[in-house]
Amino acid sequence: MRRQPVATLSVLAVLSLLGSCGSTSQSAGTTAASATPTSSTSDNQALDTLIQGAEPLRRYSLGTDRLGVWVCHVPVGVRASLYNPVDFRLAIDPTALVGKLNKYVTPYFRSLSNDQYEPQFVLGGEVSITVTQNDGDCVDTALAQSDDSMAGVVVIADAEHAENQHGGWGRTGTPCEPSDPCPARTSGRAAYIGASDFHPDWGDVPAVDLLEHEIGHTLGFPHSGGGDGYTSAIDLMSNSAAPRDQDADRRDAPDTLAVNRLAAGWLPLDDAVVATGAMTVPIVPSRSPSGNRMVVLPVDAYRFLSVERSE
């Protein structure tokens, strides 16, 4: 059954734009000279603050984003509480993994961005940790082995996570000078998840929604859905598995909020209408290629409400 169009309302504190799962987030990198700015200024200070704060990350979110892919081998008996304390380890071929990510994750982001962002997954390799190490060591080892062409790394563990632990995390990385290259081994930009979403029980197509969520974090997208957990079914950065409640065969995450599109440069400021009083604004779905896709309702110098249409 086709869902009826709905308008969605979100509240954004602009100072919390950059985020990640857990406590592994780092500050954003800086923009490359080739990045195209969303716009210069609007009629709202909070909106301008968001755009200016997101500008450094457009070196990743506009154009091709080259991401190295690694499999991390976790030893049986590992002490980190993150991992399920069983002997099972999933056999993951990194070359096959790269093929699947390019086949399934890349088209998702091309659609999400109206072809303005294309993650390109390339072969990294395999790394291993010891029984006293953890997920951070998986990523650090992959970063150390990455080459200068990789703007980020994606690390998939061969061990499943414990039921009471998070599924993964993503981070934007530390700043680079605007005019300098910013390879992942310099910035630390990375996404990491456990093995569960690549278990053979999923069939030929793995559950890539969680990885898409973590890649969202590498672009600076914060969590949404309120303070009680991942409660929103309409945003990549909330309950990424929500589409499977309607379609059991769905493997991708849902859409994302217009404010994330704006921050990434996928939605120009001309498509965001700042309300200056009582007014009627016809809007098109936020995933449209153009038109009034977002209405900004100012709250104060640090916050605004955003209204968009989803269908």
N, C-alpha and C positions, 0 to 999 in steps of 0.2 A: 504494500500500500504506500502511495506517495505521501510524504509528510507535507502538511500545509506550511507555507512560509511563516516564519515567526521573526519578531524583532527581539534582539538580545541586548541586555544592558550590562555593562561592566564598570567597575570602579577601579581606577588606577592611581596609585601613588607613584609618581614618576621617579622617585628616588630608588624604587625597588625594581626597576626595569630589568637589571641583570641578575640572573639567578641560576641555580642548579639544584639537582636532587641532593639531599644531604648537605654535608659541610665541606664539600670538595670544590666549591666554586672559587674562581679567581677573577680578578678584574679583567675588563675587556681589552682586546688588542686595539691598535689604532688603524685608521683607514688608509688604504692605498690611494695613490694619486689618481688611479683610474676609476675609483668608485664614483658613482653618480649620486649627488645628494638628493634627498627627497624634496627639499625646498629650503628656503632660507629662514623666513620668519612667518608666523601666523599672527592672529589677533589674540592669542592666549599664551601667557607666560609658561604655564604648566606644559602645554603642548610643545612649545619651543624647547623647553628643558628636556623633554623626552627625545625629541628629534636630535638635538645636539649630543645627548648622552649616547644615543644609538649610532651616531655617525661613524665611530671607529670600527664597528663591526661590519660595515658594508663592504669592507675589503673581502669578506667571506660570503656575504649573502647576495651579492650581485655578480652574476657570471658563473664561471666554473669553480667549484670548490674541491680541490684534490685531497682526498682522504686516504691515508694508508691504512690497510686492514691487517690486524694481527690476531692470531689465536694464542691464548695464554694457557699453558698447561699447569694445572694446579695439582700438587701431589696428594695422594691419599694420606690422610693423617694431618692435613693442614690444620693449624690451630686457630686461624681466624674464624670468629663466630659467624661471619658472613656466609660461609659455605655450608651446604647440607652435609652433615657428618656421615656420609656413606661412601662406599668405594666406587660408585658409578662415575665414569668419565665418558663424555660424549666424543666420539671420533668426528672431528671437524677438519675438513680439508680447506686450508685458507684460499687456495685458488678457486675452488668451487664456491666458497663463501663470497668472494669478490664478484663472481658471476651472478649470484643470486641478489646481492645488494644492488648491483647496477641494473638488474632486470626489474626489481620490485620497488626499491626505495627511491631510486633516481626519478622514475616517472611520477611518483607521489609528490615530490618536491617541485618538479617542473609544473605540475598541475596547480599546486598550492600557490606558486609564485607567478602564474601566468608566463612561464618560460623565462623568468628573470633570474632564477637560481637553479643550478644543476650540480648536485654533488657527484663527483666522479671518484669511484672507489678503485684503488689500485693495490696491487699485492705488496704487503709488508713482509710478513713471514710468521714465524712461530717463536714464542718466548716461554720461559719457564720460571717459576718461583719455587722457593724452598718452603718447608713446613712452617717456618717462623715468619713468612712474608704474607702479603695480602694483595688486594686489588690495586692499591696504589703502586705497589712494586711491579705488577703486571704492566701498568700504563707507563711508569717511568722507564722500564726496560725497553718497551716499544718505542717510546719517544727518543731514547738514546740511539736507537738503530734506524730511525727514520731519516730520509734524505731531504735535501733542501727544497724539493719540489712539492712536498707534502705540507699543506696548510693545517692539517689536523690528523689525529689518529683515531681509529675505531678498534677497540680491543674486545674480543669475545672470549670469555673463559670457557674451558671445557668442563667445568664443574657447575652444578646447579647451586643456586643460593638457597639458604634455609627459608622456611615459610614465613618466619617473622622478620625477615630482612628485606631491604629494598632490592629492586630488580637491577638497578644500575644507576649511573650518574653521568652528567656531562658538564663541561666547563669551557669558558670562553678563552682562557689563557691570559697571560700577563702582557702589558703593553709593549709594542715595538714603535720605533720612530716612524712617523707617517711616510717618509721617503725611503725607508729601509725595507728589504724583504722580511717576511715574518714566518719562517718555517716553524712547524710544530715543535721541533726540538728546542727552539728558542722561546716560544710562547707558552708551551705546555698545554695547548688546546687539544681536548680529547673527549671521547665518549667511551663508556665502558658498560657492558652488561654481562650477565651470567649466561649459562648454556641453555636454560629451559626453553627459550623461544625458538631454538633450532633443533629441538628434539624431533626424531622421526615421526612421532605421533601426530605432528601437525600435517603430515603429508608432504607433497612436493613443494608447497609454498610455506616458508616459515612465518611465524608471527612477528612481523617487522615493526609493529606499532610502537613498542617500547623503544627500539633503537631510533625510530623517527622522533620520538619525544626527546631522547637524549641529544640527538643532533640539533633539535630546537634549542636546547640549552647552550650548545656550542655557538649558536647564532645570537645568544643573549636573551632568548625568550624566557620569561618567568613562569612559575606555576600559576594556575588560575583555579577558580572554583571555591574560594573561601577558605576559612581557617580549619575546616573539619576534614580535610583530606581532598582527594581527587574526585570532586563531586560533580563536575561539569561533563556532560556527555557530548558537548559540541566543540570542544577545543583540544587540539593536539597536546597542549600543555596541562591538561587535567587528566581525565580518565581516558587514556589513549586506546583502551580496549573496548570502549563503549559501543562502537559499530557492530561488534559481534553479538550484542544483545538483540539486534534486529536481523543480522545476517551471519549465521554461524561460519560461513566460508570467508568472511571478510578478514583480511590480515593487516590492512593499513589502519592508521590512526584516523580520527575525524578531521574536519576542517580546522582552521585556527582563527583567532580573533582578528578583527580589522586592525586593532592597535599593534599587533605583532607584524602584520603586513606593512603598516606605516613605518614602524621602527626599522624593518629590514630593507626598506626602499622599494617594496613591491606595490605599494599604494602611495601615489603622490599626494602631497599636501592639498593640491587642488581638488582632490576627491574627498577631502574631509571638511565638512561644513561646521564652522564654529558658531554656535547659537549665541546671538547677542541680545536676545529678548524673545518674546512670544513670536513664533514663526512656524510656518508649515514647510517641511522639507520632504519631498518625495525621494525615497532612496531605492537603490538597486541592491541586489545581493552583494555582500562584501567580497565574494569570490569572482565577481564580474571583472572584465578587463578595464573598465572605465565607468565614470558616472559618479553620482553622489553615493559613496559606499560607507560613509561613517559620519555620524553627527557627534560633535563634541559639546558637552554641557559643562562649562567651567564650574568648579567648586571653590577653589582658592588658588593661590600661587603654586601649590604643589600637587594638586589633585584635579581630576576631571572625570566626568562620567562619559562613557562612549556608548552610542546606540548604533546598532547595525542590523541588517536584515540577513537572516540565514534561511536557506531552503534546500 
